[in-house]
Amino acid sequence: MSKSKYAFLVKTLINLAWPTTTSGRFKAVPFSSYFSENDQPIPTVTNENFNRNWPPHRTMEKILEEADQLYEEEKYIQVYELLNRLKYNRNSNVKWRIARVLYQTTATNNLPLDMKKEIIQEAYELLLDEATEENTNSYIHKWFAIICDCYYRSHSIEKRIEGYHKILKHLRMSYKLNQNDITVCYLLGKLCFDMASLRGFKRFVAKILYSEPPDCTFDEAYKYLCRVEQLSERMHLSNVYLLGRTCYELEQYYKAKHYLNMAYCMTPNCECEKRQKYAAKQLLAKLEKYALGKEVLFAECDYPSKPIYEDYNCAEAENDAETEGISMADQCDKEEYSFDTEDVKQT
């Protein structure tokens, strides 16, 4: 028997004995001397190859820093490939980053609906075991609430109402752990405002036909939205507009006019903010019938000596609104509650 045929027989027997590739697969059988000069050695998974792909000096902190850098560059696939092999070590910082990149993948790509559901399902199951009351990582509760909104959006109305209880619970837990997260404060304010707006006959019908919606107040919404203004003053048109509407519901009309004027004179960055800007103009028209004086201001409010929107070209903004010629307030009121992509950009 030639050396080449003998080497082939030895390799066949080894493949039958050890069907799984391991680092020590061929070390116990010194058959390499039977290879002919034309034969190529079978590649093996050695410790040297493993260390080349994942060097021992790469600590968890460095890996997370690299993942954050790739996320800032919007390289979501690379982030997932980097962190996915670490998701079984029960590290909360790894899991919420994987859930974040899965959410952004569905939000920024035109994927089929079934594929989006599978991606959100993976993120939901990944965070389900971590989002407990004992977990003190605020980002776990924050991203679990965001993923829950996407997850229950594809379910029935009854399930979606039940999901709002879970979303509100984890947003509040995240806020309790970190009160300086602008995204959590805004989402809490928006959810409290929408739930407080569901009152009277609407709430009664929802309770009878489906289940009891979360019980929130406009005072809660005002608290969280004011916190956003404290952290980033006059930076987000959506927050300023929603703060004006909250003051209107609380019958604090001077404050409402102040914030709505501010929102109307800000520059919108997306279609949603354009609708909110036009809705602010519609609501300002309703406030003209009230006698608004500075004496109705609350003592805790510290307003600047001159209008903060003085630098904006309000005349040009008003011309744009007249050109549009449509009422946007009703359209904004009818919008279905959901988190926008811009709302959950990581700060």
Beta strands, then each sheet from edge to edge (+ up, - down):
end
